[in-house]
């Protein structure tokens, strides 16, 4: 399982940004993603806003945060 996080402007579809981020993360970590890609996109904006409030920071209300998960497969032997 490969996980990453993405932020997009409020009200924007997170799928394009999530796809780009998960592909980039897999490339950096040399991980093979299971095909067909089945991205699990989970909103986490509420938790991020709560954490910002606890840290006395202003929450970023202009963006939504998401966690992106994708299944991986073992690397083939070379």
Backbone as a ProteinNet text record, in pm:
[ID]
protein_1_A
[PRIMARY]
XXXXXXXXXXXXXXXXXXXXXXXXXXXXXXXXXXXXXXXXXXXXXXXXXXXXXXXXXXXXXXXXXXXXXXXXXXXXXX
[TERTIARY]
85.2	0	90.2	62.9	135.6	38.2	78.4	-6.3	67.4	-8.2	46.4	-65.6	-32.2	-129.5	-128.5	-245.7	-258.3	-352.9	-322	-408.5	-453.9	-582.3	-638	-723.7	-743.2	-831.3	-971	-1033.8	-1166.4	-1265.7	-1334.6	-1434.8	-1382	-1251.8	-1190.7	-1188.9	-1206.3	-1199.3	-1056.8	-1038.5	-903.3	-841	-919.2	-866.4	-743.2	-740.8	-620.4	-494.8	-508.2	-393.7	-353	-451.1	-421.5	-347.2	-390.4	-324.4	-180	-159.8	-24.3	64.3	12.9	92.6	126.3	30.4	57.6	155.9	145.3	241.2	380.8	390.7	520.1	580.3	497.2	545.3	594.3	522.5	565.1	696.9	713.4	837.9	955.7	936.2	1043.6	1082.4	983.7	1009.6	1037.1	1036.4	1060.8	963.7	835.2	729.4	641.2	596.7	505.3	362.4	275.2	135.2	53.8	-44.5	-133.5	-218.5	-242.4	-325.6	-455.5	-565.7	-585.9	-574.6	-533.9	-519.6	-655.6	-660.9	-782.9	-746.9	-755.9	-718.3	-828.4	-789.1	-881.6	-849.7	-940.5	-919.4	-1007.3	-942.8	-1012.6	-993.1	-1102.9	-1087.2	-1030.7	-935.2	-877.3	-873.5	-947.2	-943	-984	-1083	-1129.2	-1019.6	-944.9	-835.7	-722.5	-694.4	-588.1	-627.7	-752.9	-800.4	-795.5	-833.9	-831.1	-687.6	-595.2	-455	-401.1	-436.5	-391.9	-444	-568.9	-626.9	-553.3	-522.1	-449	-309.5	-249.9	-116	-119.1	-236.7	-257.3	-219.2	-244.9	-222.1	-356.3	-356.2	-479.6	-504.8	-624.3	-652.5	-660.3	-621.1	-624.4	-761	-854.6	-990.9	-1004.6	-901.5	-908.2	-870.6	-824.3	-781.6	-842.8	-862.9	-906.7	-790.2	-776.5	-667.7	-725.3	-650.8	-694.1	-577.5	-609.2	-511.7	-541.9	-436.9	-452.2	-379.4	-451	-394.4	-408.6	-309.9	-315	-243.8	-297.7	-236	-106.9	-11.6	116.2	132.4	225.8	259.9	409.4	455.8	600.4	675.5	794.8	880.2	923.4	919.4	964.8	1116.2	1159.5	1302.6	1370.9	1489.8	1562.7	1682.2
-116.4	0	123.4	212.1	338.6	450.2	538.7	649.8	781	884.3	1018.8	1118.1	1243.4	1348.3	1452.3	1513.6	1614.8	1724.4	1848	1962.6	2023.5	2055	2117.8	2235.9	2334.9	2446.3	2395.6	2463	2424.4	2408.6	2295.8	2271	2207.9	2186.5	2127.7	1975.6	1905.8	1759.7	1715.5	1630.7	1590.8	1481.1	1416.9	1302.5	1333.6	1440.4	1466	1488.3	1566.4	1592.3	1464.7	1384.6	1259.5	1162.1	1151.7	1062	1104.9	1233.6	1284.9	1258.6	1285.5	1270.3	1124.1	1031.8	890.8	833.3	875.2	828.8	881.3	1007.6	1066.8	998.3	972.4	906.7	764.7	691.9	557	561.2	659.7	674.9	701.4	792.8	826.4	708.5	627.7	517	384.9	387.3	267.7	154.7	189.1	95.7	71.4	-53.3	-86.4	-79.2	-5.3	5.9	-104.3	-156	-258.4	-197.8	-275.8	-231.5	-309.6	-251.7	-110.1	-27.7	96.7	184.4	205.3	181.5	202.3	294.2	424.1	521.3	533.8	529.9	555.2	694.8	788.7	928.5	960	994.8	1020.1	1165.2	1240.1	1378.2	1382.3	1470.5	1486	1632.3	1718.1	1861.7	1893.3	1821.4	1847.9	1826.3	1715.7	1686.6	1786.9	1831.3	1929.7	2063.5	2103.2	2229.5	2222.1	2107.3	2089.5	2096	2033.6	2037.8	2181	2253.9	2393.1	2476.4	2454.7	2528	2495.1	2367.4	2327.6	2388.1	2408.9	2466.4	2618.7	2676.9	2822.5	2878.8	2802.2	2846.8	2873.3	2961.5	2988.7	2874.6	2813.2	2705.8	2759.7	2676.9	2714.9	2676.6	2770.4	2742.3	2743.9	2785.2	2792.2	2662	2563.4	2436.5	2319.9	2210.3	2085	1986.8	1909.3	1811.1	1670.3	1583.1	1445.3	1350.5	1231.3	1122.6	1033.4	991.2	908	775.9	664.5	530.2	451.9	369.4	280.7	150.6	40	-90.9	-101.5	-176.2	-200.6	-349.7	-382	-522.5	-538.8	-660.9	-681.4	-649.5	-599.1	-568.7	-699.6	-703.8	-825.2	-843.2	-968.6	-997.3	-967.3	-913.9	-884	-973.9
0	0	0	-89.4	-98	-61.8	26.9	69.5	51.6	18.3	5.8	35.4	38.3	69.1	-40.9	-61.5	-165.9	-116.6	-156.9	-126.6	-258.4	-266.5	-386.4	-343.7	-432.4	-399.5	-363.3	-268.9	-219.2	-334.4	-338	-440.1	-567.4	-577.6	-697	-684.2	-797	-798.6	-764.3	-662	-620.9	-708.2	-797.1	-872.4	-956.2	-1037.7	-1118	-1032.5	-926.6	-838.5	-765.3	-723.9	-653	-743.9	-869	-963.9	-987.8	-1010.4	-1032.8	-912	-793.7	-671.2	-643	-662.6	-633.8	-735.6	-862	-962.7	-934.3	-894.1	-861.1	-738.5	-639.2	-517.9	-547.9	-632.9	-670.8	-746.2	-832.5	-907.9	-814	-719.3	-624.7	-537.3	-497.8	-406	-477.9	-611.4	-691.6	-654	-652.1	-615.2	-737.6	-756.8	-864.6	-812	-881	-841.2	-907.7	-833.6	-887.8	-998.6	-1103.8	-1215.7	-1215.4	-1249.7	-1279.5	-1151.7	-1168.5	-1052.3	-986.9	-857	-779.4	-663.6	-687.6	-585.1	-481.4	-356.4	-247.2	-195.1	-218.4	-182	-61.2	50.3	175.4	217.9	239.7	285.9	428.4	451.9	585.4	628.8	558.8	588.3	731.5	783.7	920.1	1022.4	1008.7	1101.2	1090	967.3	946.2	1009.6	991.8	1052.3	1203.5	1259.3	1404.3	1456.8	1386.2	1425.5	1419.1	1314.9	1302.9	1419.6	1458.5	1570.7	1699.9	1720.5	1841.4	1846.4	1729.7	1723	1713.8	1729.5	1723	1586.3	1482.1	1345	1278.9	1182.1	1107.6	1009.2	1015.8	920.2	777.9	682.6	541.3	484.2	486.2	441.8	290.2	220	74.6	4.8	81.1	22.4	98.9	29.7	90.7	86.9	194.4	203.1	190.5	122.8	101.1	121.5	170.9	176.3	56.6	-13.9	-132.7	-108.6	-125.9	-108.1	-237.6	-265.9	-382.2	-347.5	-397.7	-375	-456.1	-402.4	-470.7	-496.6	-583	-610.3	-591.2	-561.8	-544.6	-673.1	-657.1	-772	-838.6	-971.5	-1040.1	-1024.4	-1024.5	-1015.2	-1149	-1142	-1266.6	-1282.2
[MASK]
++++++++++++++++++++++++++++++++++++++++++++++++++++++++++++++++++++++++++++++

